[in-house]
Amino acid sequence: ARMLFEDTVVHCLSNSDISQDDCERADVLSKLLLSRLRRLKEKKIINTDKHKHYALSWYASNTPVMAALMVLFKHCVGNVSCIKLDECLLSGPENFADLDDCEDSMGAYLVFDMVRRVFCRSGKAHSAKRDAAPRTFGVRRTEHKEDALNNPEKSNFHSSYPHKNARRDTGEAIRGYFDDLNFKAALGWKHRVGPSGAKILTSSISNGGLFVWDDATMNRLGSTKSRLQVKEVQMDLVAYLIESTYDIALEKSKNVSASAGWERFLLEFA
């Protein structure tokens, strides 16, 4: 499974077969993702005061990391320089792990429309539910299925792909049914992440970690009024990073999510 598990990350980062072409492709992909991030802020975050939010600044600083991971895990198309701003940057579903193989993991996932053969949504799975159970990939898929059946008008995603047995209040055209969807893992980690995995996620690059954790971001995270420990908040931030990166990599016309993402940090952790 091509995921952000500690063993696969260490394997990829120590792989001597990383080519110059891979490095150049990651550089091009990083620039494309930053362009899409700017469009995301302009189109989906109406409050312009939030455009300079520390979480989004942290997102931008980690875009090169995400571009490198997408290239290493073969999650992006071969020639990214030929992809237009509104087209999909992702490779085929065969390069992503099925959620059936990693239901107990957290991070971010993708939804693949098996009829149209396109990715249509990304999503985040992290932290605990109200009953303190871990909110894993498997839990999120079950929640989506229940909403598609019982409350299909709750979101554009569920109204676009309702359950076949759902009662719908509107006659709006649908894109398909929930059973037409295949959930895939984007990048993630076991919900019982070990010490080495936690270090990769929450330590700065200079200390053996994978992401940029600058002092300004860490100071803001340390001052948040949250019941979570700072490391848990960091992992929540990483999950948003992955979700949002894969969201902006989707083809615009096929993406059924109207959300800008980062809800918790733009609202609760403002």
Secondary structure as UniProt FT lines:
FT   HELIX           6..13
FT   TURN            16..17
FT   HELIX           20..44
FT   HELIX           48..52
FT   HELIX           54..61
FT   HELIX           63..72
FT   TURN            73..74
FT   HELIX           80..82
FT   TURN            85..86
FT   HELIX           93..95
FT   HELIX           99..101
FT   TURN            103..104
FT   STRAND          105..113
FT   TURN            114..117
FT   STRAND          118..125
FT   TURN            130..131
FT   HELIX           137..150
FT   HELIX           152..154
FT   HELIX           156..160
FT   TURN            164..165
FT   HELIX           178..180
FT   STRAND          181..190
FT   HELIX           195..202
FT   HELIX           205..207
FT   HELIX           215..222
FT   HELIX           230..248
FT   HELIX           252..254
FT   HELIX           264..268
//
